[in-house]
Amino acid sequence: MSICPANDQEIRYQISQIRDLPPLPQSVQRLIDIIQNEVESSDELESIIGYEQAVAAKVLQAANSSYYGYRKKVDNISKAIVLIGCNQTKSICLCTLLMNLFNGRHIEPAYRERLWKHALTTSKVASEISRSRPWVQKQEAALMGLLHDVGHLVMASYYGDQFQFIMDLASKRKSPPWCVEMELGFVHTEIGKYLASRWAFPDSFQAVIEFHHSPQRCDSFRSEVRLIYLADVIANSPYYPEFLTDEATLKYCRDLYISEDEWQEYCNRFALIVPEVDQLWNLMK
């Protein structure tokens, strides 16, 4: 199989032809709103969960898991939120809602797990980096990390043959999939951009989704895009460690006033994040 290079207009047309591309659920938009507005009220979060049976079940399942070590049975959402914490509950809710959006589409289990674990890892790394960056709040950085590769979900769900071809070719070449995509002109960042626009995501999120592999092309929200680029580099480091010390990476570190020691500290923390993501994935899959 081969893929003919696609230009911007062709990608837009292809996405417009997806008749069953899901609309953004109101509950996802509400979650994004409360995260952006830094709302920490468990009441608002509980009201969102109350309208989503699948999400409520997942939150209760998580609260009663051995991961949180609570010996008594948790049988209501308010107790579950207190036990899990508002921020972790938001992540579980958002992941569950997005997974359910694409549940009707076939994605190879191995790729499904890899895509979601990468999103969760990028989210956690972005959250860590944002701790010392006063211009972005921690939960917003985490949300950007979680959503940055939404275009890959669309590719895997609606363009399965093309997605498989790209992943196989990348594996054969030992090259990052996004480099193969750029060569072929069928790029998950472009697909993600159109989905984010269709879903009316905030402009900063749209910029992150479109430019997280090419921050130099971004004219707005440059700091947010660079932050997610760096988080993505660390999340991908088991496969492509060379990007950790790439000149572009080091330049973006300098742009965000991240010293060499601080960057190395984030890289070292990655080993602690991996088991956290594994446990979280086991709760949600």
C-alpha positions in Angstrom: 0.0 0.0 0.0 1.1 3.6 -0.6 -0.2 7.0 0.3 -0.3 9.9 -2.1 0.8 13.1 -0.5 -2.2 15.2 0.6 -2.3 18.9 0.7 -4.1 21.1 3.2 -7.3 21.4 1.1 -7.4 17.6 0.5 -7.1 16.8 4.2 -9.9 19.3 5.0 -12.1 17.6 2.3 -11.4 14.1 3.6 -12.4 15.1 7.1 -15.5 16.8 5.9 -16.5 13.5 4.3 -16.6 11.7 7.7 -20.3 11.6 8.3 -20.2 10.0 11.7 -17.5 12.1 13.2 -18.8 12.6 16.7 -19.9 16.0 18.0 -18.2 17.3 21.2 -20.3 16.3 24.2 -21.5 19.1 26.3 -19.9 17.5 29.3 -16.4 17.6 27.7 -16.9 21.3 27.0 -18.0 21.9 30.6 -14.9 20.1 31.8 -12.7 22.2 29.6 -14.4 25.4 30.9 -14.0 24.6 34.6 -10.3 23.7 34.0 -9.6 26.9 32.1 -11.5 28.9 34.7 -9.6 27.2 37.5 -12.8 26.0 39.1 -11.9 23.6 41.9 -15.5 23.0 43.2 -16.3 19.3 43.6 -20.0 20.2 43.2 -19.5 21.4 39.6 -17.5 18.3 38.9 -20.1 16.0 40.5 -22.9 17.6 38.5 -21.0 16.7 35.2 -20.4 13.1 36.3 -24.1 12.8 37.4 -25.2 13.2 33.8 -22.8 10.6 32.4 -23.5 7.0 33.7 -20.3 5.5 32.1 -18.2 8.2 33.7 -19.8 7.8 37.1 -19.2 4.0 36.9 -15.5 4.6 36.0 -15.0 7.1 38.8 -16.5 4.7 41.4 -14.5 1.8 40.0 -11.3 3.9 40.4 -12.1 5.0 43.9 -12.7 1.3 45.0 -9.6 0.0 43.4 -6.5 -1.0 45.3 -4.7 1.9 43.7 -6.2 4.3 46.3 -6.1 1.8 49.1 -9.4 2.8 50.8 -10.7 -0.2 52.8 -14.4 0.8 52.9 -16.6 0.7 49.9 -17.0 4.1 48.2 -20.7 4.2 47.0 -21.2 7.8 46.0 -19.5 10.3 43.7 -18.8 13.0 46.2 -16.8 10.5 48.4 -15.0 9.3 45.3 -14.0 12.8 44.3 -12.6 13.5 47.7 -10.6 10.3 47.7 -9.3 10.6 44.2 -8.9 14.3 44.2 -10.5 16.9 41.8 -7.6 17.0 39.4 -7.3 13.2 39.0 -11.0 12.9 38.7 -11.1 15.5 35.9 -8.5 13.4 34.0 -10.4 10.2 34.5 -13.7 11.9 33.4 -12.2 13.4 30.3 -10.3 10.3 29.2 -13.5 8.2 29.7 -15.6 10.6 27.7 -13.1 10.8 24.8 -12.7 7.0 24.8 -16.4 6.5 24.6 -16.6 9.0 21.6 -14.4 6.6 19.5 -15.5 3.3 21.0 -17.6 2.5 17.9 -14.5 2.6 15.8 -11.9 -0.2 15.5 -8.5 0.5 16.7 -5.9 -2.2 17.2 -5.7 -2.8 21.0 -1.9 -2.3 21.0 -2.2 1.1 19.3 -5.1 2.2 21.4 -3.1 1.5 24.5 0.0 3.2 23.1 -2.0 6.3 22.1 -3.7 6.8 25.4 -0.7 6.0 27.5 1.3 8.6 25.5 -1.5 11.2 26.0 -1.6 10.5 29.8 2.2 10.6 30.0 2.4 13.9 28.1 -0.3 15.3 30.3 1.6 14.4 33.5 4.9 15.7 32.2 3.3 19.0 31.1 1.8 19.4 34.5 5.2 19.0 36.1 6.8 21.5 33.8 4.0 24.0 34.4 4.7 24.1 38.2 7.4 26.7 37.6 5.7 28.5 34.7 3.3 31.1 36.2 1.8 31.9 32.8 0.0 28.6 32.5 -1.9 26.8 35.3 -1.1 23.2 36.0 -4.5 21.7 35.1 -4.7 23.6 31.8 -1.2 22.3 30.9 -2.2 18.8 31.8 -5.4 19.1 29.6 -3.4 20.4 26.6 -1.0 17.4 27.0 -4.0 15.0 27.2 -5.6 16.4 24.0 -2.5 17.2 21.9 -2.6 14.0 19.8 -6.4 13.9 19.2 -5.6 13.9 15.5 -4.0 10.5 16.0 -7.2 9.1 17.4 -9.1 10.3 14.3 -6.4 8.8 12.0 -6.5 5.4 13.8 -10.3 5.4 14.0 -11.3 6.6 10.5 -8.1 6.1 8.4 -7.0 2.7 9.8 -5.2 1.5 6.7 -3.2 4.7 6.3 -2.5 4.9 10.0 -1.2 1.3 10.0 0.9 1.9 6.9 2.5 5.0 8.6 3.2 3.1 11.8 4.7 0.1 10.0 6.9 2.3 7.8 8.0 4.3 10.8 8.9 1.1 12.7 10.7 -0.3 9.7 12.8 2.9 9.3 13.1 3.4 13.1 11.8 6.9 12.4 9.2 8.9 14.4 5.7 8.4 12.9 5.2 12.2 12.6 8.3 12.5 10.3 6.8 9.8 8.1 3.5 11.7 8.1 5.2 14.9 7.0 6.9 13.1 4.2 3.7 11.7 3.0 1.6 14.8 3.6 -1.0 13.0 5.8 -0.3 14.6 9.2 -2.2 14.0 12.4 -1.6 17.5 13.5 -3.5 18.9 10.5 -6.3 16.4 11.1 -6.3 17.3 14.8 -6.5 21.0 14.0 -9.6 20.6 11.9 -11.3 18.5 14.6 -10.4 21.0 17.3 -11.8 23.8 15.1 -15.0 21.8 14.5 -15.3 21.2 18.2 -14.6 24.9 19.0 -11.7 24.2 21.3 -10.0 27.3 22.8 -7.5 28.9 20.5 -4.6 27.9 22.7 -5.6 24.3 22.5 -5.9 24.5 18.7 -2.4 25.9 18.4 -1.0 23.2 20.6 -2.7 20.4 18.6 -1.5 21.9 15.3 2.1 22.9 16.1 3.3 20.6 18.9 5.8 19.0 16.5 6.8 22.3 14.8 6.7 25.1 17.4 8.8 27.3 15.0 5.8 27.7 12.7 3.5 28.9 15.5 2.9 32.7 15.8 0.6 32.7 18.8 0.5 30.8 22.1 4.2 30.1 21.5 4.9 29.3 25.2 2.1 26.8 25.5 3.1 25.1 22.2 6.7 24.9 23.3 5.8 23.5 26.7 3.7 20.6 25.1 6.5 20.0 22.6 8.9 19.4 25.5 6.5 17.3 27.4 5.9 15.2 24.2 9.7 14.8 23.7 10.0 13.3 27.2 6.9 11.1 26.8 8.4 9.8 23.5 11.9 9.3 25.0 11.8 5.5 25.3 11.4 5.3 21.5 13.3 8.4 20.4 15.8 9.5 23.1 17.9 11.5 20.6 15.3 14.3 20.8 16.1 14.9 24.5 19.3 16.6 23.6 18.4 17.8 20.1 19.3 21.5 19.4 15.7 22.4 18.8 14.7 20.9 22.2 17.4 22.8 24.0 16.4 26.0 22.3 12.8 25.6 23.4 14.1 25.0 26.9 15.9 28.3 26.8 12.8 30.0 25.4 10.9 28.9 28.5 13.8 29.6 30.9 14.3 25.9 31.7 17.9 25.4 32.8 19.9 22.3 31.9 19.6 21.0 35.4 15.8 21.6 35.5 15.5 19.8 32.1 17.5 16.9 33.4 15.3 16.8 36.5 12.1 16.5 34.3 13.8 13.7 32.3 14.7 11.8 35.5 11.1 12.1 36.8 9.9 10.3 33.8 10.8 7.0 35.4 8.3 7.8 38.2 5.5 8.9 35.9 5.5 5.6 33.9 4.1 3.4 36.6 1.6 6.0 37.6 0.3 6.0 34.0 0.3 2.2 33.8 -1.9 2.1 36.9 -4.2 4.9 35.7 -4.6 3.1 32.3 -5.5 -0.1 34.1 -8.2 1.7 35.9 -9.7 3.2 32.7 -9.3 0.6 30.0 
